């Protein structure tokens, strides 16, 4: 079985939402309104099989000059364990480096997957206090989760904060 990874198109948004919805119901991923996926479609990459059928997705959200978050990384259940998640993550890392980003953050329940791919659990202090203050001005919920702000604590309970330094 072969697959490829490409930039997302607006026509992929219903697929992205359908793929992540079961994970939202299991409280593995955070739910988002469709409009949020459309607003971020340029951040997404889509894995598709040899017939052009989408089989996975992931997004890269830049947070600061050298920091981005891996978001909404999900793979169709039939393709789990076949390297799709790794291929999407590889593409996101390539995209990050092309943008000048050298640190990737994720907030995840899938700790072993991210550890196998070079991420390490991290605590606070990923950004200095001045950058923290700037990031706190963002209205993006993912940035609030990264900062571990009290208003998003219910969304992040049990998740592991992880970081990878890119070469």
GUGU-282803 format. One line per field, with one value per residue: x, y, z of N, C-alpha, C, O in turn; residue in one letter. Coordinates in steps of 0.05 Angstrom, whole numbers, plus 32768, in hexadecimal, padded with zeros to 4 digits. Atoms other than C-alpha are relative to their C-alpha. Example, Ala and Ser with C-alpha at 12.3 -4.5 7.8 and 13.67 -1.06 7.14 Angstrom:
residues 2
n_X	8012/7FF0
n_Y	7FE8/7FE8
n_Z	8000/7FFF
ca_X	80F6/8111
ca_Y	7FA6/7FEB
ca_Z	809C/808F
c_X	8012/7FF1
c_Y	8018/8016
c_Z	8000/800E
o_X	8027/7FFB
o_Y	8018/802C
o_Z	800D/8012
r	A/S
//
This chain:
residues 167
n_X	8011/7FF0/800E/7FF0/8009/8003/800E/801D/8010/8019/8012/7FF9/800A/8013/7FF2/7FF1/8013/800B/7FEA/7FF9/8017/7FFF/7FEB/800B/8013/7FEF/7FF0/7FE4/7FFB/8014/8013/7FFF/8015/7FF7/7FF4/7FE5/7FF0/7FFD/7FED/7FE5/7FFB/7FE5/7FEE/8004/7FF6/8011/7FF5/8014/7FF7/7FF9/8018/8007/8012/7FF2/7FFC/7FF5/7FFC/7FF0/7FFD/7FEA/8008/7FEA/8008/7FEC/7FEC/7FF2/8011/801A/800E/800C/801C/8014/7FF4/8012/7FFD/8016/7FFA/7FF7/7FE4/7FEF/7FE9/7FF5/7FED/800E/7FFC/7FE3/7FFC/800C/7FEF/7FE8/8007/8003/7FE5/7FF4/800E/7FF6/7FE5/8002/800A/7FEC/8007/7FEE/800B/801C/800F/801A/800E/800A/8003/7FF1/7FE4/7FED/7FFC/7FEF/7FE5/7FF3/7FF9/7FED/800B/7FFC/8012/7FF5/8010/8003/7FE7/7FF8/7FFA/7FF9/8018/8009/800E/8019/8012/800A/8012/8019/8012/800C/801B/8000/8002/7FE8/7FEB/8008/7FF9/7FE3/7FF8/800C/8010/8014/801A/8001/7FF8/8011/7FF9/7FE5/7FFC/7FF6/7FEE/7FE4/7FF4/7FE8/7FF1/7FEA/7FEE/7FF9/7FE4
n_Y	7FE8/7FE8/7FE7/7FE7/7FEA/7FE7/7FEB/8003/7FEE/7FFB/8017/8014/7FF9/8014/8019/7FFB/8000/801B/8011/7FFA/8001/8016/7FFA/7FEB/800E/800F/7FEB/8002/7FE6/7FEB/7FFA/7FE6/7FFA/8002/7FE7/7FFF/8010/7FF1/7FEA/800B/8015/7FFE/800C/801D/8012/8017/8019/800D/8019/7FFF/7FF9/7FE4/8000/7FF7/8015/7FF4/7FE4/7FF4/7FE3/7FF2/7FE5/7FF0/7FF1/7FEA/8001/801A/8013/8007/8016/8015/8001/8010/8017/8017/8013/8013/8018/8015/7FFA/7FFE/8012/8003/7FEA/7FE7/7FEB/7FF8/7FF1/7FE6/7FF1/7FF8/7FE9/7FE9/7FF8/7FF3/7FE6/7FEF/7FF7/7FED/7FE7/7FF6/8009/8016/800E/8009/8007/800E/8006/801A/8019/8014/7FFB/8013/7FF9/7FE9/8007/800F/7FEC/7FEC/7FED/8006/7FF2/7FE6/7FF1/7FE3/7FF3/8005/7FE5/7FED/7FF1/7FEB/800E/800A/7FE9/7FFB/8017/7FFF/7FEE/800E/800A/801C/8012/8010/7FF1/8000/801B/8001/7FF0/800D/7FED/800D/8002/8018/8018/8018/800C/800B/8013/801A/7FFE/7FFC/7FEA/800C/7FED/800C/7FED/8009/7FFB
n_Z	8000/8002/7FFA/8002/7FEE/800F/7FF2/8000/8010/7FF2/8003/7FEC/7FE5/7FF6/7FF9/7FE7/7FEA/7FFC/7FF5/7FE4/7FEF/7FED/7FEC/7FEF/7FEF/7FED/7FF2/8008/800D/7FFA/8016/800C/8013/801C/8008/7FF6/8013/8018/7FFA/7FFD/8015/800A/7FED/8001/8014/8003/800B/8010/800B/801C/800F/7FF9/7FE9/7FE8/7FEB/7FE8/8001/7FEB/8005/7FF3/7FF9/7FF6/7FE8/7FFB/8015/8001/7FF3/800D/7FF4/8010/7FF8/800E/800E/7FFE/8015/8003/7FF0/8012/8008/7FE8/8000/801B/8006/8009/7FEC/8002/8019/7FFC/7FEE/800F/8012/7FEF/7FF7/8018/8002/7FEA/8006/8017/7FF5/7FED/7FE6/7FF7/7FE9/8004/7FE7/8003/7FE8/800A/7FF1/800F/7FF8/800C/801C/8002/7FF6/8016/8015/7FF6/7FED/7FE4/7FEE/7FF7/7FED/8007/8006/801C/800B/7FEA/7FF6/8013/8016/7FF3/7FFE/801C/8008/7FF0/800E/8016/7FFB/8009/7FE9/7FFF/7FF3/7FE4/7FF6/7FFE/7FE9/7FE8/7FF3/7FF0/800E/8011/7FF0/8004/801A/8001/7FEA/8009/8017/7FFB/800F/800C/8010/8010/800C/801B/8008
ca_X	8000/801D/800A/8022/801D/8006/7FED/7FA4/7F6F/7F2D/7F0A/7F2F/7F0F/7ED2/7F01/7F2D/7EF1/7ED5/7F19/7F24/7EDC/7EE2/7F23/7EFF/7EC9/7F00/7F1F/7F60/7F5B/7F38/7EFA/7EF9/7EC3/7EC7/7ED7/7F16/7F2E/7F20/7F46/7F82/7F7F/7FC2/7FE2/7FCA/7FEA/7FC1/7FD9/7FB5/7FB8/7FCA/7F82/7F81/7F57/7F6B/7F86/7FA3/7FB0/7FDC/7FE8/8022/8010/8047/8045/8085/80C4/80E3/80A7/806D/803A/8028/7FDC/7FA4/7FD1/7FA2/7FA3/7F69/7F64/7F6F/7FB3/7FCD/8012/8023/804F/8019/801F/806B/8067/8038/8065/80A3/8080/806D/80B5/80CD/809A/80B1/80F9/80E7/80C4/8101/80E1/810F/80E3/80A3/8071/8037/8004/7FF2/7FD9/8003/8044/8065/805A/8078/80B2/80C2/80C6/80F6/80C7/80D5/80A6/80AF/8097/8090/80C5/80C5/80C3/80DF/80B0/80AF/809A/8067/8048/8043/8025/7FF2/7FD4/7FC1/7F77/7F8B/7F76/7FB2/7FE1/7FBA/7FC4/800E/8013/7FEB/7FBB/7F87/7F4C/7F60/7F74/7F36/7F4C/7F93/7F89/7FB2/7FD6/8022/8046/807E/80B5/80E5/8121/812B/8170
ca_Y	8000/8042/8089/80D0/8110/8152/8196/8197/81B7/81D5/8198/816F/8193/8165/8129/8148/8155/810F/80EF/8114/8111/80CB/80E1/811E/80F0/80C7/8108/80F9/8138/817A/8188/81C2/81E3/81DA/8224/821B/81E3/820F/8249/821B/81F1/820C/81EF/81A8/816F/8134/80ED/80CA/8084/8072/8080/80C7/80B3/80DA/80AD/80DE/8126/8153/819E/81CB/820B/823F/825E/8288/8293/8250/822A/8205/81D3/8191/8190/8160/8126/80ED/80AF/8084/8046/8018/8039/803A/801B/8023/8061/8095/80BC/80BC/80D4/810D/8121/811F/814E/817D/817D/818E/81C6/81E0/81E3/8206/823B/8243/821F/81F1/81DD/81B4/81AE/817E/8171/8127/80E6/80C1/80C8/8089/809E/80E2/80C6/8095/80D3/80FB/8122/8126/8137/817F/81AB/81F6/8227/8215/8260/829A/82C7/82FF/82CE/82AE/82F3/82FE/82B8/82C4/82FA/82C6/82B2/826D/8235/820B/8242/8246/81FB/8202/8238/820C/8244/8234/8240/8203/81D4/81A7/819C/8188/815A/811B/8134/8134/8173/815E/8183/8171/8199/8194/8190
ca_Z	8000/7FEB/7FFF/7FF8/8020/8001/8016/802A/7FFF/8015/7FFA/802F/806A/806F/806F/80A5/80D1/80C6/80D5/8116/8130/814E/8170/818B/81A7/81C9/81E4/81BF/8194/81A0/8176/8147/811F/80D4/80CB/80F4/80C5/8089/80A9/80B4/8074/805D/809C/808C/8067/804D/8044/800C/7FF0/7FA8/7F93/7FB0/7FEC/802B/8063/8095/80A6/80D0/80D8/80E9/810E/8116/815B/815D/8134/8146/8162/8141/8158/8137/8138/8125/8111/8102/80D7/80BD/80E9/80AD/80A1/80E9/80F0/80A6/80AB/8099/80DA/80D4/808B/809E/80D8/80AB/807A/80B3/80CC/8085/8081/80C5/80B0/806F/8099/80C7/8101/812A/8165/815F/8198/81A0/81D6/81D1/81EE/81B9/81E0/81C5/817C/8187/81B1/8178/814B/8176/81A3/81EE/8226/823D/8274/8278/8263/8219/820A/8232/825A/8226/81EF/821F/8229/81DD/81D2/8209/81DC/81A8/81A2/8188/81B7/81A4/81BA/81FC/8204/81F6/822B/825B/826A/829F/826F/8246/827E/8274/822B/823D/8279/826E/8231/822E/8217/81E7/81C1/8189/8173/8128/810A
c_X	8012/7FEE/8013/7FF4/8001/7FF4/7FE2/7FF3/7FE6/7FED/8007/7FF4/7FEB/800D/800F/7FED/7FF5/8015/8004/7FE8/8000/8016/7FF8/7FEE/800F/8011/801E/8008/7FEA/7FEE/8003/7FE9/800C/800E/801D/8012/8004/8014/801D/8007/801C/8015/8000/800E/7FED/8010/7FE9/800B/8004/7FE8/7FF7/7FED/800F/8000/800C/8004/8012/8004/8018/7FF7/8017/7FF6/8013/8016/800E/7FF0/7FE6/7FF5/7FF6/7FE4/7FF1/800D/7FEF/8002/7FE7/8008/800B/801E/8013/8016/800D/8012/7FF3/8005/801C/8004/7FF4/8012/801A/7FFB/7FFD/801B/800F/7FF5/800A/801B/8001/7FF7/8014/7FFA/8011/7FF6/7FE3/7FF5/7FE8/7FF6/7FF1/7FFB/8011/801E/8014/8006/8013/801C/8010/800A/800F/7FF5/8006/7FEC/800E/7FEE/7FFD/801B/800A/8006/8006/7FE8/7FF6/7FF0/7FE5/7FEB/7FF4/7FED/7FE6/7FEC/7FF1/7FE4/7FFE/8000/8018/8018/7FFA/8007/801E/8009/7FF5/7FF0/7FE9/7FE5/7FFE/8008/7FED/8006/801A/8005/8009/8012/801D/800A/801B/800D/8015/8010/8008/801D/8002
c_Y	8019/8018/8017/8015/801A/8016/7FFC/8015/8004/7FE9/7FE9/8005/7FED/7FE6/8004/7FFF/7FE5/7FEE/8006/7FFE/7FE8/8004/8016/7FF2/7FF0/8012/7FFD/801A/8014/8004/801C/8003/7FFF/8019/8001/7FEF/800F/8017/7FF6/7FEC/8001/7FF4/7FE1/7FF2/7FE8/7FE9/7FF4/7FE6/8003/8008/801D/8002/8009/7FEA/800B/801E/8009/801D/800A/801D/800F/8011/8017/7FFC/7FE6/7FE9/7FFC/7FE8/7FED/7FFC/7FEB/7FEA/7FE8/7FEF/7FEE/7FE6/7FE9/8003/8003/7FEB/7FFB/8017/801A/8017/800B/8011/801C/8011/8008/8018/801A/800A/800E/801C/8013/800B/8014/801B/800D/7FF8/7FE8/7FF2/7FF9/7FF7/7FEF/7FFB/7FE6/7FEB/7FEB/8004/7FEE/8006/8018/7FFB/7FF1/8013/8018/8015/7FF7/800F/8019/800D/801D/800B/7FFB/801B/8012/8011/8015/7FF3/7FF5/8016/8007/7FEA/8001/8013/7FF2/7FF6/7FE2/7FED/7FEE/800E/8001/7FE5/7FFE/800F/7FF5/8014/7FF2/7FFD/7FE8/7FE7/7FE8/7FF2/7FF1/7FEC/7FE5/8000/8004/8016/7FF5/8015/7FF1/8018/7FF5/8008/8015
c_Z	8000/8006/7FFC/8012/7FEF/8011/7FFF/7FEE/800F/7FFE/8014/801C/800A/8008/801B/8018/8006/800C/801E/8013/8014/8016/8013/8015/8016/8011/7FFB/7FF2/8008/7FE7/7FF6/7FED/7FE4/7FF7/8008/7FED/7FE6/8003/8001/7FEA/7FF5/8013/7FFE/7FE9/8000/7FF5/7FF0/7FF4/7FE2/7FEE/8006/8017/8019/8016/8019/7FFC/8017/7FF9/800F/8004/800C/8017/8005/7FEB/7FFE/800C/7FF1/800E/7FEA/800B/7FEF/7FEF/8004/7FE7/8000/800E/7FEE/7FF8/8018/7FFE/7FE5/7FF8/7FF7/8013/7FFE/7FE7/8003/8012/7FF2/7FEE/8011/800A/7FE9/7FFC/8015/7FFA/7FE9/800A/8014/801D/8008/8019/7FFA/801B/7FF9/801C/7FF9/8015/7FF3/8005/7FF2/7FE3/7FFE/800B/7FEA/7FEA/800B/8013/801D/8011/800B/8014/7FF7/7FF9/7FE4/7FF2/8018/8007/7FED/7FE9/800B/8000/7FE4/7FF8/800E/7FF3/7FE9/8008/7FF9/8018/8002/800D/801E/800D/8003/8019/801A/8010/800E/7FF1/7FEE/800F/7FFC/7FE5/8001/8016/7FF5/7FE8/8009/7FED/7FF6/7FED/7FF0/7FF4/7FE5/7FF9/7FEA
o_X	8023/7FD6/802B/7FDE/8015/7FE8/7FD8/7FFF/7FDF/7FDD/7FF7/7FF5/7FED/8005/800D/7FF3/7FF2/800E/8008/7FEC/7FFA/8012/8000/7FEE/8005/8020/802E/801F/7FD4/7FF8/800A/7FE0/8023/8022/802D/8029/8019/8025/8030/801B/8027/802C/8012/8012/7FE3/801E/7FD3/8023/8000/7FEB/7FE3/7FE2/8024/7FED/800F/8003/8015/8004/8020/7FF2/8021/7FE1/800B/8014/8017/7FFA/7FD9/8003/7FEC/7FE0/7FF7/8005/7FEC/8007/7FDE/801E/801C/802A/802A/8012/801E/8019/8001/800C/8021/8013/8000/8018/8024/800B/8006/801F/801C/8004/8010/8021/8010/7FFE/8010/8006/8014/8003/7FD3/8001/7FDD/8005/7FDE/8007/8016/802E/8028/801C/8026/8030/8027/801C/800F/8004/8007/7FE5/8026/7FD6/7FFB/8030/8022/8016/7FFD/7FD5/7FDE/7FDC/7FD1/7FD4/7FDD/7FD7/7FD1/7FD4/7FDD/7FDF/7FE9/8011/8020/8027/800C/8010/8028/801B/7FFD/7FF1/7FDE/7FD7/7FE8/800A/7FF8/8002/801E/801C/7FFB/801F/8022/8006/802C/8000/8021/8005/8012/8027/8018
o_Y	801C/8018/8013/8012/801F/8010/7FF1/802A/7FF6/7FE4/7FD6/7FF3/7FE5/7FDA/7FF3/7FF2/7FDD/7FDD/7FF3/7FFB/7FEC/7FFC/8016/7FF8/7FEC/8009/8003/8024/800C/8004/802E/7FF0/8004/8018/800D/7FF7/800E/801C/8005/7FDE/7FEC/7FEF/7FD4/7FFD/7FE0/7FEC/7FF3/7FE4/8019/800E/8026/8018/7FFE/7FDC/7FFC/8028/7FFB/8024/7FFF/802C/8008/801E/802C/7FEA/7FDE/7FD4/800F/7FD9/7FF5/7FF7/7FE6/7FE6/7FDE/7FF9/7FE5/7FDC/7FDA/7FF0/8009/7FD5/7FEA/801A/802D/802D/8023/8025/8030/8028/801E/802A/802F/8023/8022/802F/802B/8023/8027/8030/8023/8002/7FD5/7FDF/800B/7FE9/7FF2/7FF9/7FE8/7FEC/7FD6/8008/7FF7/8004/8017/8006/7FF6/800D/802D/8027/7FDF/8026/8019/8007/8022/7FFD/7FFF/801D/800D/8012/801A/7FFE/7FF7/8012/800D/7FF0/7FF9/8012/7FFD/7FEE/7FD6/7FF0/7FE7/8001/7FFF/7FE4/7FF3/8006/7FFE/8014/7FDE/7FEA/7FE0/7FD2/7FD2/7FDA/7FDF/7FE1/7FDA/7FED/800E/8015/7FEC/8026/7FDD/802B/7FDF/801D/801C
o_Z	8011/8002/7FFB/801C/7FE1/8026/7FEB/7FE8/8022/8010/8017/802D/8021/801C/802C/802C/801D/801D/802D/802B/802B/802D/802A/802C/802C/8022/800C/7FF6/8010/7FD0/8006/7FE1/7FE0/7FE8/7FFA/7FE8/7FDA/7FF2/7FFB/7FEC/7FEE/800A/8009/7FD4/8016/7FE1/7FF9/7FEF/7FD7/7FD7/7FFB/801C/8020/801A/802D/7FE6/802B/7FE1/8024/7FF2/8021/8015/8010/7FDA/7FE8/8012/7FEA/801C/7FD6/8022/7FD8/7FD8/801B/7FD1/8016/800A/7FF8/7FEF/8015/7FF6/7FE2/7FE0/7FF1/800A/8000/7FE8/7FF9/800C/7FF6/7FED/8008/800C/7FED/7FF7/8010/7FFD/7FEA/7FFE/801D/802F/7FF8/8022/7FF2/802A/7FE3/8030/7FE9/802B/7FFF/7FF3/7FE9/7FD9/7FEF/8000/7FE6/7FDA/7FFE/801A/8022/800B/800F/8014/7FDF/7FFA/7FDE/7FE0/802E/7FF8/7FEB/7FE1/7FFE/7FFA/7FE2/7FED/8003/7FFA/7FDF/801F/7FFC/802A/8019/801C/802F/8024/8017/8027/8030/8029/8004/7FF7/7FE6/8002/7FF9/7FE3/7FF0/8018/7FE4/7FE2/801E/7FD5/8006/7FE2/7FFA/7FEA/7FE3/8002/7FE1
r	X/X/X/X/X/X/X/X/X/X/X/X/X/X/X/X/X/X/X/X/X/X/X/X/X/X/X/X/X/X/X/X/X/X/X/X/X/X/X/X/X/X/X/X/X/X/X/X/X/X/X/X/X/X/X/X/X/X/X/X/X/X/X/X/X/X/X/X/X/X/X/X/X/X/X/X/X/X/X/X/X/X/X/X/X/X/X/X/X/X/X/X/X/X/X/X/X/X/X/X/X/X/X/X/X/X/X/X/X/X/X/X/X/X/X/X/X/X/X/X/X/X/X/X/X/X/X/X/X/X/X/X/X/X/X/X/X/X/X/X/X/X/X/X/X/X/X/X/X/X/X/X/X/X/X/X/X/X/X/X/X/X/X/X/X/X/X
//
